[in-house]
């Protein structure tokens, strides 16, 4: 009994499903609306041919059948037709939607590491050394060394800020040390001069 061409082939009907390269009616393997009727792209056809080449290379297809299927793949209009051509091969059927190509790293947004809070504090104290006559120099140095240690350990940003705080803090501390030394020398000289 011949089955109508609009019914899909079922395993109990025997003799295997009709194949498009054999000239039989093509069963539709998907139940989703419009899936087999989606028009095939050049990339879809090339993927199907790649699957056919792999099957031929593994000895799953004979030369005449391989050539016939490749010709059918290049002539296929829909994704459903391509899927039928590779359905009996290990790498088939061809996936319906094209996979999303990952964006090259060049075009991804640059993720900047978080700036270390102690580095910001060190830079602020270092700049305040200029207006506070060096009173914030020691906190700038302490915060700067602590920030650089954390930055090396965690990979955070802000190394330049920590270095700025360190330089300004050490300069103000050195200036205070020189000033105190000069005051001590001046006091010693004036004390020895009056005796």
N, C-alpha and C positions, 0 to 999 in steps of 0.2 A: 504494500500500500504506500503510495507516494505521499509524503507529508507536504503541507502547504509551505511556501517559501517564507511566510511571515512568522512561523513558529520557530523558536530556537531548538536546536538539536538537544536531545536528552540522552544520557548514557544508556538507558534501556532500549533505545531505538536501534542499537547495533550498528556495526560497520564504521563507526567513528564519525565525527562531524565533517560535513563537506568543507573543503578548503578552497580559498579563492584562487590559488594557483592551479587547482585541478578543474576549475570551471564550475564548481558547485555553488549552491546558494550559501552565502556567508552568514553564519550565526552571529548574533550580537552579544558579546560576553558581558556587557555592563547593563545594570538595571537603572542607572542614573539617567535623568532626563537630558537628552542632547549630548551625552558624553561621546558616543561613537561617531556622531555626526560632526563633531568639531573638526574644522579644517586643519590639515596637517601642515606644519611649517617645514622649511628646508632642513632645519636642525632635527625635527622629528624623523624625517626620512633618513637622514644620515645616521641617527642613533639606531634605527631599525636595521640599516645596512651593516652597521658595526656588529650588531648582534648576529646577523646572518653570517658575516665573515668569521666571527668567533665560532659559530656552530660548524661552519665548513672546515675551519682549521682543526677542530677537534674530531672531525670525521663523522659528524652527525648528519651532514647533508652530502648528497652526491653532486657532482659538478653540474649536470643538467638542471636538477632541482634548485640548486643554489643560484644559478644564472636566471632561472625563471622567477624566483622569489625576489632577487635584486631588481629585475625589470619591473615587477609588480610594485615593489617598494617605491621606486622612483616615479611610478605612474599613479600611486595612491593619492586620493584627494582628502581622505579623512583619517583621523587618528585610529578609528575603529578598524579600518582596513590594514593599517600598519601593525596593530596589535595582533590581528589574526595571522599575519605572516610570520610572527616570531613567537606565537603563543606556545608552541610545542618545543621551544628551545629553553635551556636553563636560564638565560638572562632575559627572556621575554616575559610578558608583553611590555612594550614600550610604555614608560610612565606617561600619564596624560598631561598634566601641567609640566611645563619646563621648570627645572629646579631653579631656585633663586641663586643667582651668582653672588658670591660674597664680594663686598666692596673692597677694592684694594686699599691697603693701609695708607697709601698716599692721600686718599680722599676722605679718610675717617677724621673726625674732629680730634684735635690734640687734647689729650687729657693731662692737665697740669697737676702736679702733686700739690697737696695742701701745704700752705706755708706754716712753718713752725711758729707757735705763739711766743716762745722765748726769744726767737730770733727777732721778731718784731719788737718785743720789749727791750732787747739789747740795743737795737738801732735807735729807738725812741730815747732811751737813757743816754746813748752816745751823743745824739743831737742836742739833748737838754744840757749836756756838759758845757756847751758854748754859752748858754744863757744863765746857767746856775753856778758859774765859776768853778766847774769841775766836781760839784758835790754828787752828781749822779754817775761819776766815772766808775766807781767800784761796782755798783749794781750792773752797769753796762758790761763790765768784764766778766762778772759771775754769770750773768744771763747768756752772754755770748759763748763762753766755753760750754755751758750746759746745753745750749741750743745746737752747737756744732756736734756734740756727742750724740744727741738725739737724732739729728739729721743723718749722721752716718749709720745709725742703727735702724731707723725706720724708713729712710728714703724720702722724707718730706723735703719741701722746698724751703728756701730762705737762707741759704748759706751765705749769700752776699750781704744780706741784712745783718746776720750774726757777725760777719767780718767787719762791717762798718761800725757796729757797736763796739767790737773789741778794739779796733784801731783808735776810735775816738776816746773810749774809756781808758786805754793804756796811755794815750797822749795826755789826757787830763790828769791821770794819776801821776805820771812822770812830771808834769808841770807842777803839781802840788808838792811832790817830793823835792824838786829843785828849789821851789819857793821856801819850803820849810828848812832845807839845808842852808840856803842863803840867810834866812832869819837867824838860825842857830849860829852861823859863822859871824853874822853882824853883831849878834848879842855877845858872842865871845870876844870879838875885837873891841867893842865898846866897853865891855867889862874890864878887859885888860888895859885899855887906854886910860880909864879913870883911876886905876890903882897906882 
